[in-house]
Amino acid sequence: MTHTLFGVALYGALKKTDMDVKTKWAFFGAAVGSSVIPDIDIQWARAGADYLMSHRGITHSLAMAPVWAGMFSLLARIVFRVKDWRLFLTAFAGVLLHIVSDWTNAWGTGLLEPFSPRRYAIGIIPNKGYVFWAMAAVIVPFLLLFRDEKRRTRLFRVFWGLGALYAGFQLAHSAYVYADLKNDGFERIAIRADRYPGGLSYYAKKGFEAAEGRHELGGTSGIVRIHRIDPVDVEALMPHPAARSLLLFAPFVVTRDLGDEILVFDPRFSGRSAMLSVTVAKSRPEPPAERAQANR
């Protein structure tokens, strides 16, 4: 829904005084369609831990942005008989909005697929776009009040201005927390922003411990939980499909040696989703007598 909102707002911010009705529909289709098309992979995303890698993969990569933009430019020419180089730029901007907004939340996206299967996430914007919808709710009454095309365009540009200020605030807050944790000697750090500005959770690894903490502007801040990390050969887990998906998805994982099994989980979503916690059975060494018999 938020990606659709971004597509509508992208179209609304365009200068349209020189466009006829068919051209406007072509630009509307390109703006909204390109803003949601990367999520077409939902149609074939597999259930369970594999979902981590089958959603937000190649369709969300930077390499696909010009491909999607070219497709919507072609569709505009076929359906509306509109040929305009600005259609490609509009669609390209719509795809980039989708990719970048997914990259900024904690779930992340496959920015560099097919060259790298890893998921990239900076976590400065929450997965749910409540703040952007609140901005839209403020602007909608003015859209109903003003009928002039130029004024409406300015209102949509105000929306993007507010969005940029919000993203800048979130970035500055996260950068401050990140730098503070680095100064404390933490090696790996992951951020997960709250649904509303002013608060975020952080996950930081130092040696064989992972700290889970909170930082609230004007509120409580500090470490709330410490996860023990047992030394485990992570490369030995890669052949296990579910563990491999989790290792590629998470910035870092917590590993626990349970004796016959190894528990692997993403501390950012601890207890929130079963697919983000994987248990792998250890391979037991073959007894010498049985190994000798097998060799014969």
C-alpha positions as a Python dict, from the first residue, in 0.01 Angstrom:
ca = {
    (1, 'M'): (0, 0, 0),
    (2, 'T'): (282, 241, 81),
    (3, 'H'): (451, 170, -252),
    (4, 'T'): (122, 256, -424),
    (5, 'L'): (107, 580, -224),
    (6, 'F'): (458, 664, -343),
    (7, 'G'): (355, 599, -704),
    (8, 'V'): (52, 829, -677),
    (9, 'A'): (264, 1097, -507),
    (10, 'L'): (531, 1064, -777),
    (11, 'Y'): (269, 1121, -1047),
    (12, 'G'): (117, 1409, -850),
    (13, 'A'): (452, 1587, -826),
    (14, 'L'): (503, 1587, -1205),
    (15, 'K'): (438, 1899, -1409),
    (16, 'K'): (131, 1812, -1619),
    (17, 'T'): (11, 2145, -1760),
    (18, 'D'): (135, 2050, -2111),
    (19, 'M'): (-19, 1698, -2109),
    (20, 'D'): (-341, 1580, -2270),
    (21, 'V'): (-565, 1319, -2104),
    (22, 'K'): (-401, 1016, -2273),
    (23, 'T'): (-54, 1137, -2177),
    (24, 'K'): (-161, 1189, -1816),
    (25, 'W'): (-294, 832, -1800),
    (26, 'A'): (30, 702, -1948),
    (27, 'F'): (235, 883, -1683),
    (28, 'F'): (-3, 773, -1407),
    (29, 'G'): (30, 410, -1513),
    (30, 'A'): (409, 436, -1539),
    (31, 'A'): (445, 605, -1197),
    (32, 'V'): (217, 373, -1001),
    (33, 'G'): (301, 54, -1191),
    (34, 'S'): (676, 100, -1158),
    (35, 'S'): (640, 175, -786),
    (36, 'V'): (481, -164, -714),
    (37, 'I'): (619, -396, -987),
    (38, 'P'): (922, -524, -786),
    (39, 'D'): (678, -697, -549),
    (40, 'I'): (559, -922, -830),
    (41, 'D'): (793, -1182, -679),
    (42, 'I'): (526, -1240, -411),
    (43, 'Q'): (359, -1457, -676),
    (44, 'W'): (636, -1717, -662),
    (45, 'A'): (791, -1657, -319),
    (46, 'R'): (823, -1985, -131),
    (47, 'A'): (697, -2040, 223),
    (48, 'G'): (921, -2089, 526),
    (49, 'A'): (1282, -1977, 556),
    (50, 'D'): (1320, -1981, 175),
    (51, 'Y'): (1085, -1681, 167),
    (52, 'L'): (1374, -1471, 301),
    (53, 'M'): (1559, -1513, -27),
    (54, 'S'): (1273, -1566, -275),
    (55, 'H'): (1111, -1229, -190),
    (56, 'R'): (1293, -897, -251),
    (57, 'G'): (1550, -1068, -468),
    (58, 'I'): (1626, -1013, -837),
    (59, 'T'): (1306, -811, -896),
    (60, 'H'): (1431, -558, -637),
    (61, 'S'): (1786, -527, -770),
    (62, 'L'): (1940, -211, -909),
    (63, 'A'): (2019, -405, -1227),
    (64, 'M'): (1645, -450, -1291),
    (65, 'A'): (1555, -80, -1253),
    (66, 'P'): (1620, 16, -1618),
    (67, 'V'): (1450, -306, -1735),
    (68, 'W'): (1129, -227, -1548),
    (69, 'A'): (1144, 137, -1663),
    (70, 'G'): (1187, 30, -2025),
    (71, 'M'): (892, -210, -1993),
    (72, 'F'): (656, 65, -1872),
    (73, 'S'): (777, 302, -2143),
    (74, 'L'): (694, 35, -2401),
    (75, 'L'): (353, -34, -2244),
    (76, 'A'): (268, 338, -2257),
    (77, 'R'): (353, 342, -2628),
    (78, 'I'): (143, 29, -2697),
    (79, 'V'): (-162, 105, -2480),
    (80, 'F'): (-184, 486, -2496),
    (81, 'R'): (18, 557, -2814),
    (82, 'V'): (231, 798, -2609),
    (83, 'K'): (600, 832, -2690),
    (84, 'D'): (783, 1050, -2439),
    (85, 'W'): (1136, 1005, -2299),
    (86, 'R'): (1012, 1137, -1964),
    (87, 'L'): (806, 820, -1923),
    (88, 'F'): (1127, 619, -1886),
    (89, 'L'): (1261, 862, -1626),
    (90, 'T'): (932, 856, -1433),
    (91, 'A'): (921, 476, -1429),
    (92, 'F'): (1290, 458, -1338),
    (93, 'A'): (1226, 692, -1043),
    (94, 'G'): (929, 478, -935),
    (95, 'V'): (1135, 157, -931),
    (96, 'L'): (1420, 328, -744),
    (97, 'L'): (1172, 456, -484),
    (98, 'H'): (1059, 98, -422),
    (99, 'I'): (1411, -46, -405),
    (100, 'V'): (1554, 229, -185),
    (101, 'S'): (1257, 233, 55),
    (102, 'D'): (1289, -145, 101),
    (103, 'W'): (1664, -109, 154),
    (104, 'T'): (1609, 146, 432),
    (105, 'N'): (1397, -88, 646),
    (106, 'A'): (1518, -380, 854),
    (107, 'W'): (1389, -650, 618),
    (108, 'G'): (1627, -532, 346),
    (109, 'T'): (1650, -614, -23),
    (110, 'G'): (1874, -785, -278),
    (111, 'L'): (2028, -464, -411),
    (112, 'L'): (2310, -636, -600),
    (113, 'E'): (2140, -946, -737),
    (114, 'P'): (2228, -1140, -948),
    (115, 'F'): (2590, -1049, -864),
    (116, 'S'): (2548, -1102, -488),
    (117, 'P'): (2274, -1305, -313),
    (118, 'R'): (2306, -1113, 14),
    (119, 'R'): (2031, -894, 156),
    (120, 'Y'): (2119, -532, 235),
    (121, 'A'): (1933, -335, 505),
    (122, 'I'): (2010, -21, 703),
    (123, 'G'): (1694, -24, 916),
    (124, 'I'): (1648, 353, 948),
    (125, 'I'): (1284, 346, 827),
    (126, 'P'): (1026, 102, 972),
    (127, 'N'): (869, -168, 755),
    (128, 'K'): (526, -10, 794),
    (129, 'G'): (478, 332, 635),
    (130, 'Y'): (255, 490, 901),
    (131, 'V'): (449, 818, 900),
    (132, 'F'): (410, 858, 522),
    (133, 'W'): (38, 784, 547),
    (134, 'A'): (6, 1045, 823),
    (135, 'M'): (174, 1299, 592),
    (136, 'A'): (-68, 1204, 315),
    (137, 'A'): (-364, 1241, 550),
    (138, 'V'): (-258, 1600, 626),
    (139, 'I'): (-229, 1686, 257),
    (140, 'V'): (-549, 1519, 126),
    (141, 'P'): (-792, 1786, 261),
    (142, 'F'): (-593, 2054, 77),
    (143, 'L'): (-609, 1846, -243),
    (144, 'L'): (-987, 1843, -209),
    (145, 'L'): (-988, 2217, -145),
    (146, 'F'): (-768, 2319, -438),
    (147, 'R'): (-867, 2235, -797),
    (148, 'D'): (-584, 2421, -964),
    (149, 'E'): (-328, 2183, -1122),
    (150, 'K'): (-27, 2389, -1016),
    (151, 'R'): (-135, 2407, -651),
    (152, 'R'): (-196, 2033, -638),
    (153, 'T'): (147, 1969, -784),
    (154, 'R'): (300, 2187, -513),
    (155, 'L'): (114, 1990, -244),
    (156, 'F'): (258, 1661, -370),
    (157, 'R'): (603, 1818, -370),
    (158, 'V'): (541, 1926, -9),
    (159, 'F'): (473, 1558, 66),
    (160, 'W'): (812, 1463, -78),
    (161, 'G'): (977, 1748, 113),
    (162, 'L'): (829, 1622, 440),
    (163, 'G'): (933, 1268, 350),
    (164, 'A'): (1290, 1383, 289),
    (165, 'L'): (1298, 1562, 627),
    (166, 'Y'): (1168, 1249, 801),
    (167, 'A'): (1424, 1026, 629),
    (168, 'G'): (1701, 1274, 715),
    (169, 'F'): (1597, 1278, 1080),
    (170, 'Q'): (1591, 897, 1093),
    (171, 'L'): (1931, 880, 925),
    (172, 'A'): (2085, 1128, 1170),
    (173, 'H'): (1940, 946, 1473),
    (174, 'S'): (2062, 607, 1348),
    (175, 'A'): (2407, 744, 1258),
    (176, 'Y'): (2446, 886, 1610),
    (177, 'V'): (2356, 550, 1770),
    (178, 'Y'): (2580, 361, 1525),
    (179, 'A'): (2881, 586, 1597),
    (180, 'D'): (2824, 559, 1974),
    (181, 'L'): (2818, 177, 1956),
    (182, 'K'): (3131, 172, 1740),
    (183, 'N'): (3309, 385, 2001),
    (184, 'D'): (3209, 124, 2260),
    (185, 'G'): (3394, -142, 2061),
    (186, 'F'): (3106, -327, 1896),
    (187, 'E'): (3209, -499, 1571),
    (188, 'R'): (2876, -550, 1391),
    (189, 'I'): (2570, -327, 1433),
    (190, 'A'): (2215, -352, 1300),
    (191, 'I'): (1935, -94, 1343),
    (192, 'R'): (1557, -142, 1345),
    (193, 'A'): (1353, 179, 1357),
    (194, 'D'): (1026, 214, 1547),
    (195, 'R'): (703, 280, 1362),
    (196, 'Y'): (714, 642, 1474),
    (197, 'P'): (1010, 885, 1493),
    (198, 'G'): (1219, 918, 1806),
    (199, 'G'): (1290, 556, 1893),
    (200, 'L'): (1484, 264, 1756),
    (201, 'S'): (1621, -74, 1857),
    (202, 'Y'): (1981, -173, 1798),
    (203, 'Y'): (2163, -505, 1784),
    (204, 'A'): (2539, -504, 1827),
    (205, 'K'): (2794, -786, 1831),
    (206, 'K'): (3114, -784, 2036),
    (207, 'G'): (3317, -1103, 2069),
    (208, 'F'): (3083, -1385, 2175),
    (209, 'E'): (2798, -1161, 2281),
    (210, 'A'): (2521, -977, 2099),
    (211, 'A'): (2360, -684, 2279),
    (212, 'E'): (2000, -587, 2215),
    (213, 'G'): (1920, -230, 2316),
    (214, 'R'): (1693, 71, 2282),
    (215, 'H'): (1758, 436, 2209),
    (216, 'E'): (1471, 679, 2257),
    (217, 'L'): (1507, 1053, 2216),
    (218, 'G'): (1402, 1200, 2548),
    (219, 'G'): (1329, 854, 2687),
    (220, 'T'): (1497, 542, 2819),
    (221, 'S'): (1807, 415, 2641),
    (222, 'G'): (2047, 129, 2700),
    (223, 'I'): (2099, -244, 2665),
    (224, 'V'): (1794, -456, 2750),
    (225, 'R'): (1923, -805, 2671),
    (226, 'I'): (2247, -990, 2602),
    (227, 'H'): (2252, -1292, 2371),
    (228, 'R'): (2529, -1547, 2420),
    (229, 'I'): (2701, -1652, 2096),
    (230, 'D'): (2852, -1999, 2090),
    (231, 'P'): (3148, -2044, 1851),
    (232, 'V'): (3019, -2241, 1553),
    (233, 'D'): (3161, -2315, 1208),
    (234, 'V'): (2914, -2101, 1013),
    (235, 'E'): (3044, -2227, 675),
    (236, 'A'): (2942, -2579, 777),
    (237, 'L'): (2581, -2454, 804),
    (238, 'M'): (2568, -2321, 448),
    (239, 'P'): (2466, -2656, 287),
    (240, 'H'): (2148, -2651, 500),
    (241, 'P'): (1898, -2449, 284),
    (242, 'A'): (1709, -2281, 569),
    (243, 'A'): (2027, -2188, 756),
    (244, 'R'): (2187, -2059, 435),
    (245, 'S'): (1886, -1835, 367),
    (246, 'L'): (1906, -1692, 718),
    (247, 'L'): (2284, -1637, 698),
    (248, 'L'): (2248, -1446, 370),
    (249, 'F'): (1949, -1249, 499),
    (250, 'A'): (2075, -1130, 840),
    (251, 'P'): (2353, -873, 900),
    (252, 'F'): (2476, -1114, 1167),
    (253, 'V'): (2327, -1411, 1355),
    (254, 'V'): (2335, -1554, 1705),
    (255, 'T'): (2443, -1919, 1723),
    (256, 'R'): (2377, -2159, 2012),
    (257, 'D'): (2529, -2503, 2056),
    (258, 'L'): (2246, -2724, 2188),
    (259, 'G'): (2445, -3044, 2193),
    (260, 'D'): (2311, -3248, 1903),
    (261, 'E'): (2177, -2936, 1730),
    (262, 'I'): (2281, -2581, 1648),
    (263, 'L'): (2033, -2295, 1685),
    (264, 'V'): (2075, -1997, 1451),
    (265, 'F'): (1858, -1685, 1471),
    (266, 'D'): (1845, -1321, 1365),
    (267, 'P'): (1850, -1115, 1689),
    (268, 'R'): (1659, -829, 1523),
    (269, 'F'): (1345, -1045, 1504),
    (270, 'S'): (1402, -1280, 1797),
    (271, 'G'): (1072, -1449, 1882),
    (272, 'R'): (879, -1259, 1614),
    (273, 'S'): (890, -1507, 1327),
    (274, 'A'): (968, -1881, 1313),
    (275, 'M'): (1140, -1844, 974),
    (276, 'L'): (1407, -1626, 1136),
    (277, 'S'): (1515, -1902, 1373),
    (278, 'V'): (1663, -2226, 1235),
    (279, 'T'): (1776, -2542, 1413),
    (280, 'V'): (2031, -2758, 1234),
    (281, 'A'): (2119, -3112, 1342),
    (282, 'K'): (2490, -3177, 1384),
    (283, 'S'): (2642, -3441, 1157),
    (284, 'R'): (2765, -3723, 1374),
    (285, 'P'): (3106, -3877, 1296),
    (286, 'E'): (3092, -4235, 1169),
    (287, 'P'): (3235, -4498, 1412),
    (288, 'P'): (3577, -4634, 1294),
    (289, 'A'): (3454, -4996, 1257),
    (290, 'E'): (3155, -4891, 1042),
    (291, 'R'): (3377, -4663, 831),
    (292, 'A'): (3620, -4951, 764),
    (293, 'Q'): (3332, -5182, 670),
    (294, 'A'): (3195, -4921, 429),
    (295, 'N'): (3535, -4882, 263),
    (296, 'R'): (3545, -5255, 187),
}
